[in-house]
Amino acid sequence: MDCLCEIVQALIALAALALIVVAVLAHVTAGKVNMTRHEKEKYFLSATGEKQTFPSIHDPFSIELSVVVPAYNEELRLPVMMGEAMDYLEQRQKKNPSFTYEVIVVDDGSKDKTSQVAMQYTSRYGADKVRVLTLVKNRGKGGAVRMGTLSSRGRLILMADADGATKFCDIEKVEAALNEITPKPENMAISCGSRAHLEKDSIAQRSLFRTFLMFGFHFLTWFLCVRGIKDTQCGFKLFTREAALKTFSCLHVERWAFDVELLYIAQCFKIPIAEVAVNWTEIEGSKLVPFWSSLQMGRDLFFIRLRYVTGAWTLQPALKAD
């Protein structure tokens, strides 16, 4: 019996030691909010090739809607998404001339012709409507969305994936849900597109292993970071300008799990969040590798929680981007 007690005590001590080591490691490896940008990332090109300076999200809004599209090696899929988005936005502006918009395509250090493809839309519609932000090196999807958001002019800011998996016209659904949020403290609110209503069909089509990974991720997200949101990963989210500034200024994670930290920050600040079902279709060419991406995202979820709990990360907004 004494031997058993000693074994249990030894295991508890090892577990405590392991937790301390992990906490120290989380502290040591915790990066700061990366708001810096290369000199080349401060400018966009006009339709005639002239350099113009990006505005700042710290400035007052000057248009109704900014659409931020993160794109990494998307020369093939981007035209479909941009065609659908521009058709919708142009039609909306014709019906309501007071509606103004911009689309900011953020080329996240692509190795293909993503920037050149995006610039074709600048040539067609003008730089007041389509701007291309080409990052010098790959930051990750979260980093790309942040850089585009910080360069936006809109009263409302929509993040939308370059693959066009979500029907762009569903912006009306997320916009309606955003408008229904009352009150909006300091005019801050977020509306998230959601694929949760498609979960039953996706389970039927997925392998047992992928279904296990999906539910495991959902559980870790709920247990460690975000509660009350069924689908944190849908890349179709609408922010008021104030909510975007507040959340993206505190964001640390720049890769796939950035959505979770973003919503975690929002809930810490008590920013109201709506969730609304959107039409979504799986598009070939995803950069996610189910097993390895799930491991990386699971690790990120654990470290997000641990770093905030231990004080390695704080909710103090970073300084204005250089």
N, C-alpha and C positions, 0 to 999 in steps of 0.2 A: 504493500500500500504506500509506504514511504517512497519507494522507488518511482511509483506512478505519479505521486505528487511532485517529485523532483523533475520528472520528465515534462509534466504540464507547466511547471514554473519556468523550466528552461525554454519551452516553446513560446510561452507568453513573453519572456525576456527577448527572445529572438525576433518575435513579431514587433515588439516595441522598438527594438533596435533598427529593424528594417524600415519601420515607419519614420523614424527619425532620419535615417539615411536618405529616404525618398524625399522627405520634407526639405532637407538641406540641399539635395540635388535640385529640387524644384526651385528653390530660392536662388541657387547659384546660376542656373541656366535660364532664369526668367528674363526675357528680353524686355526692353522698354517699348513704349508706343513709338512706332516709326513714322513720324510725320515729315521726314526730310524728303526732298525730291531733287533729282539731278537737274542741272541747269537746262538741259534739253527738254525736261518734263514740264517746264513752266510755260511752254508755248504750244500753240497749235498752228496749223497752216490754213490759210484762207483758200478759196477756190482758185485763186491766181498764184498761190505758192508763197504768199507773204506771211511772215511770222507775226503772230499776235499773242498777247499774254492772256493766260487763263485768269478768270476772276477767282474770287475766294468765297467759300460758303459763309465766311464771316461778314461779307457784304450783304446789304438788303437784297431780297429777291427782285428780279426784274422781268421774269416770265412766269407763266403758270406752272409748267411741268418740265422737269429734267428727267430724261431716261438714261440711266447708266448701264452700259452693256460691257461686262468683262469678257475679253476674248483672248484665248491662247491657242494659236494654230487653228484658227477657225475660218480660213479662206474659203472652204467648201460649204460650211453650214451657215455662215454669216449672211450671205445674200438672201436666203429664204426668210430668215428672221427679219432682216432689215426691210425687205420688200413688203412683208405683212405689216410691220410697225409703221413704216412711212405712209403706206396706203391709208391706214386707219387714222394717223395723226393729220394727214393732209385733208381727208374727208371731214374730220371733226373741225378743223380750222375753217373749212369752206362753210360748214353749217353755222359755225359760231366764230366770226372773225376776231373776236376779243380773246379767243383761246390762243395762247402762244406756247411754244415748246422748243426743246432742243434734245438731240440724242448725242450722248458722249460715248463713243466706242473707245474702250481702254484696251489697247494692245499690250498684253502682259508679257512683253519680251518674247514675242512669237518668233519662230524660225522660218515661217512661211511668209506668204504675202498678205497677211491679215490687214496690216495698215494700208497697203495699196488698194485692197478691195474696199475698205471702209472709206478711203479718200474719194472713191468714185461717187459716193453719195454726197460728199461735200461739194464735189464738182457739179453735181446735178441739182442739189437743193440749196447750196450756199452754206458758209460756215456759221451763219447765225442759227441754222437749224441742225446741222450735223458737224460735230467736231471730233477729231481723232487725237487721243492722248496716247502716245507711244512710250511705254516704259523702257528704260535702258536695259534693265534686267528683270527677270521673272520674279514677282513678289508672291504669287499665289492669288487665288480668286478673291480672297478677303482684302488683300492689299490693293488689288486692281479696283475693286468696288470703292474702297476708301478713297483712293486717289481721284477717281472720277467724281465721287460725291463732293469732295473738298473743292472741286473745280466747277461746281454746278451753279446755275442761276435761278433754279426753280423754286416756287413757293411749295410745291410738292416734288418729291424725288422718288422715282421708281427704279429699283434694280431689276433687270430682266436678263435672263441667260441668252447667250448668243446662239444656242441651238434651236430656239423657237419652240421649245417643248410645250410652253403655255401659250394658249391662244391670246394674242395681244389685246384683242377687244375685251378680254376679261378684266382689263384695267378698270372698266366701268363698275365691276363687282367690288373690287378692292377699294376703289374710290368711294363708292356708296357706303361701304362698311366703315371707312375712315370718317366720313362725314357724320355718320350716326353716333360716333363716340362722343359722349358728353359726360362730364366736362372734359376739356383738354387742358390739363395744368400747364401753364406757360405756353399754350398752343402746341403741346407735344402729344403726338399719337402715332401709332404704327398699325398698318393693316397688312396681314400676311395672306398670300395665296396659299391654299392647302390642297394636298392630294390625298388626305386621309380618307375621303369618301371612296377612293379607288383601291383601298387596301385589300378588300376581299378578293377582287379580281386579280390583283398582283400576286397574292398568296397562291392562288390557283395556278398561276403561270410560272412562279419561281420554284427553284429547287428547295428541298427541305433545309439545306445548309444556308442558303441566302435568306430564307424566311427567318431562321434562327438568328442570323446576324442582324436583320432588320429589327426584330423584337428586342434583341440585346441592346442595340443602340438606343431604341426608344426608352427602354428601362433606365439605362445609364443617364440619358438626358434628363429624364424626370427625376431620378434619384439625386443627381449631383448638381444640376444647373437650372433647368427651366420646367416649370409646371403650368399646366393649363393650356399649352399649345400642342396640338396633336402632331403637326408637321412643321418642324423647325427648319427643314432643309430645302423647301421649295424656293427656287430662285426668283420669286416674283413677289417683292415686298415694296410697299409704298409708305413713305415717311413724310411727315411735315418737315419743313426745313429745320425747325427748332429741334425736333427729335433726332434728325440725322446728325446735326452738329453735336448734340449731347452724347450720342452713342458712339459715333465713329471717332470722336476725339479721344475716347477711352479705350478703343479696341486694340488688343494686343495680337490676337491670333490672325494670321494672314492667309491661312490655307483653308482646307475644306470645313473645318469645325467653326469657322468664324461666325456663321449664323447663330450658333448656340451662344457664344460669348456675347454677341450683339443683343440677343433677346434677354440674356442673363443681366446685362448692364441695364437694359430698359426696365426690367422688373425691379432691379435694385433702386432705380430712380423713380419707381412707381409710375412709369409712362404707360398709359393704357394701350392694350394690344388687342386688335380684332383679328379673327381668323375666318376666312371665307373660301368655300370650295371653288376651284377653277378647273377649266378643261385642260387636261395635260396628256401628252402623248410621248412615249419613250422614243428618243431619236438616236439612231446609230452614231457611233463616234465618241461616246462618253470617255472622258479621261480617267474615270474612276475604275480601279481594279477592286472588285468586291471584297476579297479577303484582306489584302494589304491596306486598302483604304479604311476598312472597318477597324483594323488594329490601330492605325494611326489616329483615327477619329476618337476611338475609345481612350487612347492615351491622352489625347488633347482634352477630352472631357474631364478626365481625372485631374490633369494638371491645371485646368482652368479653375476648378473648385479649390484645389489645394493652394494655388498661388494667391487667390483672393483671401482664403481663410488665414493663411500665414502672413499676409501683408506684403508678399513679394510684388503683387500687383494691387493698385488702388484705383478708386473711381475718380481720381483727380484728372480732369482733362489735360491732355498734353498741350504744349505751347503751339502757337500758330505755326503752320508749315513754313519751312524755309523756302 
